[in-house]
Amino acid sequence: MQHIEGKPDITYPCQWEYRIVGEKQHRIEEIVGDIMQKPYYLEVKNHSSGGRFVSMHLSTMVDSEEERNEIFSKLANHKEIKMVI
């Protein structure tokens, strides 16, 4: 196994994907629509075994590390989103 130290070398602009977990698909769709200021693709990936949670993947072009981190922060800090990876 290879050990990587430090931050990865990411060349911008690039396509970036966020994995979002929440309880209601329609609310995640609305939240992402409110946050995103550029074109994006959002799709359902998984439902939890009990059906309580839904996992969705958001894909968009990001122009910089700052933009990538800003989108992540807005998603992660929203009260109705349980997790962002």
Secondary structure, DSSP 4 states (H G I P E B T S, - for coil): -----S----PSSEEEEEEEEES-HHHHHHHHHHH--S-EEEEEEEE-TTSS-EEEEEEEEESSHHHHHHHHHHHHTSTTEEEE-
